Structure formats: C-alpha cells, structure tokens
Amino acid sequence: MVGMRSIRRWAPSLALLLVAVLASSSCAFLEVAGVNEPEAPSAAPLVSPPSAEPSPLARAPVAAVEAAPPVYRVLRAFVASETLQQVVVLEGAPGKDFAIVARIPVGALPHQMAVSPDGRWVAANNRSGESTSIIDPVTMKETARLRVGRQPHGIAWSPDAKTLFVAHERETYIARFESATWRPLAPLVVGVPQHVLTIASTRPNELLFTVTNAGVADHLRSVDLATGQVTNFKVQDVHDAYYTPDQSEIWSSSSGFIGKPSDRVVISDPATRAVKAEIHLGPGRYPFHTMKDNQDGAFHLADKSLMLLSDHAGPSLLWLDWKARTIVGETRLGQQPFHTTYDPEGDRVLTTTNADGMVNVISVTTRQVVQRIAVPFPHGIVSIGVP
C-alpha cells in the first residue's frame, strides 16, 4: 500500500434510566447545578499492579529491506459498548473481514477511550461508574479499574506514554495516573468541568481541554503540564478540539448537544492561541470528532492533506482537505457517527455509529463502507497492531 512504510516508525509501539438518557444524548453536555472542589483521587486496582516489563507487542524496529514485512498480522480494535458495560474486541487481517473475538466487562457506561502511544495499554472511561478501566490489549483483560471523579469523559495519554489524563464533566480537576503502576498523581486543578482532552506530540507539555457544565466564557483552554497554568482561548461554544495532521492548527467543533447542530468550526493557532479563521461546512453538516494522537491509535492516514470528521447531521464521515477548508468526499453512515480509528495494512478506517449500533469499516481507496459489525451503542474505538 502506498505510503504505509512511513508507518514503520510506530512499529515499536505495536508490541437501559441513566444509561438510556446518557446513551441517547451520547456526547451531549449535561446541565448541573454545581461542581465539587477536587479531592485527591485514588486508584482502586482490580488486581496487583501489572508488571512494568514490556508488552509482547513491543519489538525492535524492522530493518529496511526490499520486500518489507507487514507492520502487523491483524489489527485489533477495542470498542466501548455503552449499554453492555463491555469493551468489544474486533480483529481483522489485511484484506479480511473483522470479527468479534472478545468481550471485556468494564464499568457502567464505557464511553471515551484511549490507547497508549507505546501500544501497551487501552483505557476506557466508565462515564456512569466514576472509574476508568485499564485493559491489557494482548491478554484482552481488564487489569485495573481506577477510581476517578464524577462523570469521567475526556481521556488522553502523554506522548511518552507515561501518564494517563482523565477529564470530568462534573469536577473541576483533571486526574492523572502513572502508567503501569496506576499510581494517582497530583490532579490538575483547572477550576471548571471539562469535556474532551487533546495533546499533540509536538507540544507534549500543553494539554487542551474543552469546558462544559459551566456558565463561563472561553470554552477552549490549555493547561501547562509543568507549571499548572491555565490559558484561555477566546473561543466560545466548543464541543471538541483537535490538531490538523501536521499539528499546525487547532480546529474546534461547536455545540455539544445532539439536538442543537452547528456546522461551525473555529481554527486557532497553537502558538499564539489566536483565532485564524471561522468556517462553516454548510447546511446539514454537524462536525464532531476526528482521529487524535495519543488517543485513537498510533496509525494515521499517509495522506496528510486529509482530515476525517464525523458528521452527525449527514450522517456521515467527511473527508476534508483541511488546508483548502473544503469537503472532498463523504461516506454515508448510520445514525450518530462518533469516533474513528485507522487500519494502515488494510487501508481502511473504522467508525462507530452510536444510535444504530454499528462499527463501520470503510475503504480509504473507495471511501465506501465494506463491512458493518453490530455492537450495541458503540462510542469510543481505538486500535493496535498484533504481530
């Protein structure tokens, strides 16, 4: 596949009332009367802390040869099924269909997920369970369940894979945990509830978060991981925020309410935090999420001119030329598309559609759906390669 050898630099990392209400609104923000001041959160491992020895997924870089072997044998995707209280595991070899190979019990309403950059751990926020499940992607078992604050939502790993960050929709701090030991670190007190998190490999000391459940202005902010200083972006009505593929811009989608669509995207400069542009994708569009570093997987499209956005109003997956600010393709999907992960060896992406209960497998070449796998109320999805 053209451009897939550029993936090699990631080879070492491969090694039905409350639930119904939340599931029907999915990422919709929830109005609350107030929030708690932060308390030092504590970890509640299900078992003894796992060994810090490298995962079997880890391996040495492959030497360049004329006929280089594939990056991995199968892609293993982990899908949060909100109503089942499970993470459903899919496997697919290049050119072959995906199949369900495991179901991992987790906490109440698993929602947002993230895979560590080194491929050793998968984390799932249990949105109604005040916990975060840690999964070993090799054994496909939950190895620890971390106690966090109320309504955990946003989740991300540091680029060095040493720290897990968990945001809360009903707390004023961001929880932090040390990878592998799952020791709770001092929380980041940011003063407002948060919805999603974003961190770029090129800016590893700056954690972006969006603000929810708070009657305040400036809904996109960042926290300096070295000093704890919070800086506001002068951007309002923000749902998610994400970097462009070259990490030169921050795009933020608007609204967080399923029933209040917005086609607006605000584009900011990461260095100056100034707004560069405000664009509208057109009537009938409602952009939500895209693939993120340190969250959805180590793999990304070889074509860095493209950015994929889930579109609730379409409903579809949008293919954008982000530099030209134009939609260059559309893949029609089911109801409420959310998160996407990429399979480079198969040159396909997998996108969840929550309300119709499907994981959609889409060919990058044809931009057509080639397979649908039924998973009740899927939301987050991440992936790793299995040698």
HUFENFEN-V301234 format. One record per residue. SS is DSSP state (H for helix, E for strand, L for the rest). PHI is phi as a letter, one per 20 degrees, with the letter a starting at -180 (* if undefined). NEAR is the number of other C-alpha atoms within 10 Angstrom. Layout:
SS & PHI & NEAR
SS & PHI & NEAR
//
This chain:
L & * & 9
L & f & 9
L & n & 10
H & f & 17
H & f & 16
H & f & 9
H & f & 16
H & g & 17
H & f & 12
H & e & 16
H & g & 22
H & f & 17
H & e & 21
L & e & 24
L & i & 22
L & * & 10
L & * & 7
H & f & 10
H & f & 17
H & f & 13
H & f & 10
H & f & 20
H & f & 22
H & f & 15
H & e & 18
L & l & 22
L & e & 21
L & g & 18
L & f & 19
L & d & 15
L & f & 12
L & c & 11
L & f & 7
L & a & 12
L & c & 16
E & e & 14
L & f & 12
L & f & 17
L & d & 15
L & f & 12
L & f & 19
L & c & 17
E & e & 18
E & c & 17
L & f & 19
L & f & 13
L & c & 10
L & g & 10
L & g & 13
L & f & 14
L & f & 9
L & e & 9
L & f & 7
L & f & 11
L & f & 18
L & g & 15
L & f & 20
L & f & 17
L & b & 14
L & f & 10
L & g & 12
L & e & 13
L & f & 9
L & f & 10
L & c & 7
L & f & 6
L & d & 6
L & f & 11
L & f & 12
L & f & 14
L & f & 22
L & b & 18
L & e & 15
E & c & 21
E & e & 24
E & d & 23
E & d & 27
E & d & 32
E & c & 30
E & f & 31
E & d & 26
L & f & 31
L & e & 19
L & e & 21
L & l & 20
E & c & 24
E & d & 31
E & e & 22
E & d & 22
E & d & 21
E & c & 21
E & b & 19
E & e & 18
L & g & 17
L & n & 10
L & d & 10
L & f & 15
L & e & 21
E & c & 14
E & f & 16
E & d & 13
E & a & 15
E & c & 19
E & d & 17
E & f & 16
L & c & 27
L & e & 22
L & f & 20
L & l & 28
E & f & 32
E & c & 32
E & e & 29
E & c & 27
E & b & 28
E & d & 30
L & f & 28
L & g & 28
L & e & 24
L & m & 27
L & e & 23
E & c & 23
E & d & 24
E & c & 29
E & c & 34
E & f & 33
E & e & 30
L & f & 25
L & d & 19
L & d & 20
L & l & 20
E & b & 26
E & c & 30
E & e & 25
E & d & 25
E & d & 23
E & e & 17
L & f & 26
L & e & 16
L & e & 9
L & l & 19
E & c & 17
E & f & 22
E & d & 18
E & b & 25
E & c & 24
E & e & 23
E & f & 19
L & c & 27
L & e & 27
L & f & 21
L & l & 23
E & f & 30
E & c & 26
E & f & 27
E & b & 28
E & a & 29
E & d & 29
L & f & 23
L & g & 21
L & e & 12
L & m & 19
L & e & 14
E & c & 19
E & d & 24
E & d & 21
E & c & 29
E & e & 29
E & c & 27
L & e & 29
L & c & 26
E & c & 26
L & d & 25
E & c & 26
E & d & 29
E & f & 27
E & c & 23
E & c & 22
E & f & 14
L & f & 20
L & m & 20
L & e & 15
L & m & 21
L & f & 17
E & f & 21
E & e & 17
E & g & 14
E & f & 19
E & e & 22
E & e & 19
L & d & 21
L & n & 17
L & b & 24
L & f & 25
E & c & 31
E & d & 27
E & c & 26
E & c & 26
E & b & 25
E & b & 24
E & d & 21
L & f & 14
L & e & 11
E & c & 12
E & f & 14
E & e & 18
E & c & 23
E & d & 21
E & e & 24
E & b & 29
E & d & 27
E & d & 29
L & b & 26
L & l & 19
L & b & 20
L & e & 9
L & c & 10
L & e & 13
L & m & 15
L & e & 25
E & c & 25
E & b & 22
E & c & 22
E & c & 20
E & f & 15
L & f & 13
L & e & 8
L & d & 9
L & m & 16
L & f & 13
E & d & 18
E & c & 16
E & e & 15
E & e & 21
L & e & 14
L & c & 19
L & d & 17
L & l & 21
L & d & 24
L & e & 25
L & c & 28
E & c & 28
E & b & 24
E & e & 23
L & f & 22
L & g & 21
L & e & 10
L & m & 15
L & e & 12
E & c & 20
E & d & 21
E & d & 23
E & c & 27
E & e & 22
L & d & 24
L & m & 22
L & c & 22
L & d & 15
L & g & 17
L & e & 11
L & c & 10
L & f & 19
L & b & 24
L & e & 19
E & e & 20
E & c & 23
E & d & 20
E & d & 23
E & d & 23
E & e & 17
L & f & 17
L & f & 9
L & e & 9
L & m & 19
L & e & 13
E & f & 17
E & e & 13
E & a & 11
E & c & 12
E & c & 12
E & c & 15
L & e & 16
L & o & 11
L & g & 11
L & n & 14
L & d & 20
L & b & 27
E & f & 32
L & c & 28
L & d & 22
L & c & 24
L & f & 25
L & c & 25
L & f & 25
L & l & 24
L & b & 29
L & e & 29
L & q & 26
L & e & 26
L & d & 23
L & b & 20
L & g & 22
L & f & 17
L & e & 10
L & f & 12
L & e & 15
E & d & 18
E & c & 20
E & d & 23
E & c & 24
E & f & 29
E & c & 27
L & f & 25
L & f & 20
L & g & 21
L & e & 21
E & a & 25
E & d & 28
E & e & 24
E & d & 20
E & d & 19
E & e & 16
L & f & 18
L & f & 11
L & e & 9
L & m & 11
E & c & 14
E & e & 17
E & d & 12
E & a & 14
E & b & 19
E & d & 18
E & f & 16
L & c & 25
L & e & 19
L & e & 19
L & l & 26
E & f & 32
E & c & 25
E & d & 28
E & c & 28
E & c & 28
E & d & 27
E & d & 28
L & f & 25
L & f & 21
L & e & 19
L & l & 18
E & b & 24
E & d & 21
E & c & 24
E & c & 30
E & e & 32
E & c & 29
L & f & 26
L & f & 18
L & e & 17
L & m & 21
E & c & 24
E & d & 30
E & e & 23
E & e & 24
E & c & 23
E & f & 18
L & f & 17
L & f & 8
L & e & 10
L & l & 18
L & d & 16
E & f & 18
E & d & 12
E & a & 14
E & c & 18
E & d & 17
E & f & 14
L & c & 23
L & g & 21
L & l & 26
E & f & 32
E & c & 31
E & f & 28
E & b & 32
E & c & 29
E & b & 29
E & c & 33
E & e & 27
E & d & 20
L & f & 16
//
